[in-house]
Each structure stands twice: as C-alpha cells, then as structure tokens.
C-alpha cells in the first residue's frame, strides 16, 4: 500500500473513531432519557452546544485550563439538569401520552436556547475553538495525528466503558434496566421508579454534556452543529433501538465512520447528511431498531 493510500486509510479510521465515540456518547444520553421517562429530548443538540460554549467561555474567556473547564462543564450539567427536572420534567410523569408533551416541551427549550445563543455568542463569533488538552502530534506510519484528538478519543471511550459498567453492575444500573423493560414489574420489586426517572434525566444530560465538550476540544464548531447533532442522536437512537445503550454505541460508531468516509471521498457537506442514507437502509430491514428492547 502506498503512503498516500495509507494516510487516507488512517485518516478515515481516526476520524471515524473520534466522531463515532462522540456520536455514541450523545445518543447514549438521549436513549437513557427516552428509555426511562419516555422523553424524546429534541433539545439534546442545544445541550450539546451549551456544553461546548461553556467550555469555550471558561477557557478563552476566563483563562481556565481545558482539563479544569471540561470537568466543570460536566459537573455543571448535574445541578442544571436537576433544576430542570424539578421545575418542568417531573410535572409530566403522570400525564397520559407524556412522550408527546415532552417532545413539545423540549422543542420549546430548543427554541429558547437557540435564541439565547444567537443574541449572545452569535454576536461574538461564528466559529469557536477550544485550546487543546495536550500538544504535539503522534506519527502512525506516515500519518500525523494530533495528540489532543487521541486524548479526546481515549476519554470518550473511557466514559462509554464507565457507563457500561454502571448500567451492568451497579444497583442503579440494574434498577434502570428494570424500568427500561417493565415499569410496573420494577415497581412491584421495590424500585423507586420516580427516583430512577430523576437520576436518568441527570445522567443522560451529563453524558450529552460530556460529548459536547469533547467535540469542542477536538474540532472547531459553530451554533448550527446543534441541529445536526439533534437529528443525528435521534437517528442513532431509533436505529439502535430506544432504550438500548449498546445500540447507541454500535450505531454511533457506524455513523461516525460513514461520515468520515464520505467526508474524505466526497465532501464535508454531503458527509453531514450521509448518515440519513445509512439510517433509511438499516430501517428497511430492521424497522424497530437493531437492538430494540
């Protein structure tokens, strides 16, 4: 294999892995919230960008270390989500067909946040970039890759691994999976379903915030990425199967590699929507989702 072909191959692999891991994080957050409280969170893209903008403010505006900023952003998601859950989300727990109410509610949150971004950050810049976590590059054969992106990939994979361990082995994870599968049976077995709803909303948003700040550390971004990510996360959740974190990870990786391949061999503009073709193709064969519960 020539050096040129090897560079293209390694570039596709690295980009696909990084995008796939970030897509998987955001989609996992969306599917945790939907699987537990039946909330199709249309505001996930705005939360994703909110995390990125918080990180940009803390690093560029306040001069904090990117490491400190990333930890603060993820930590900040907890009280923000808790307040939102108390003020709005829990009021619809007993509403019939609450998924429709939640969808309308999240659309309202989306419009409010988009408007706030437009009159604040939109006046300052149309492109944002966070300082790197680490400097330098690593040569993989003839292909140079920034150490910062390797670090982002490692952190994203570590968060996904921790999420799997939590859901598989921790008591909360077992209770959450019980709620995913059968709420009535979980209640009869002593699971505090309302507490699981609250914790799931907080956990799901924390994972989305992690994806947002990691994306901002790896790539430059603008405010329109919120809409792209919202559609992407929903598409991944639908294909992977609502409530399936494994499905979110697998399909997220597929989408990441699809976008990377199309971006390299076609154009970034086409790549931003290439996953929709993959979505339609998969749904033709598995209309209920690959890992549907």
Buried (B, 14 or more C-beta within 10 A) or exposed (E): EEEEEBBBBBBBBBBBBBBBBBBBBBBBBBBBBBBBBBBBBBBBBBBBBBBBBBBBBBBBEEEBEBEEBBEBBBEBBBEBBBEBBEEBBBEBEEEEEBBEBBBEBBEEBBEEBBEBBEEEBBEEEEEBBBBBBEEEEEEBEEBEBBBBBBBBBEBBBEBBEEBBEBBEEEEBBBBBBBBBEEBEEBBEEEBEBEEBBBBBBBBBBBBBBBBBBBBBBBBEBBBEBBBBBBBBBBBBBBBBBBBBBBBBBBBBBBBBBBBBBBBBEEEEEEBBEBBBEBBEEBBEEEEEBBBBE
